[in-house]
């Protein structure tokens, strides 16, 4: 998306569609193109569905798609169509999508999978350690080639 084209947020139709593009990825982890999504939606609905139309939906320039278009988008991104219609369910699905997006990172996924074997006390300790690391990394930032600058 070009600068200035960002949707208002995941509560708007454009924001919800953009969230799907950012979190649901191709197997090679690249984002789907507008054309890829449009083609799949055309095939699913048999209706007109262009890459330009997808871009317009993503940027909020068009905000009144047909139910059939939303169903095709939901099918493509493998989310319930209620994601677009029900704000509470949409928010819950967005949280799940964000978690899935984070778990794409192999390091995060490895920590999460290893944490599954911990006791509740071990989980509490791990959470405490993560809190310390987050605070520490918030106080320092990398500067240049590996140097660290204290805030």
Secondary structure, 3 states (H helix, E strand, C coil): CCCCCCCCCCCCHHHHHHHHHHHCECCCCCECCHHHHHHHHHHHHCCCCCHHHHHHHHHCCCCCCCHHHHHHHHHHHCCCCHHHHCHHHHHHHHHHHHHHHHHCCHHHHHHHHHHCCCCHHHHHHHHHHHHHHHHHHHHEEEECCCEEEEC
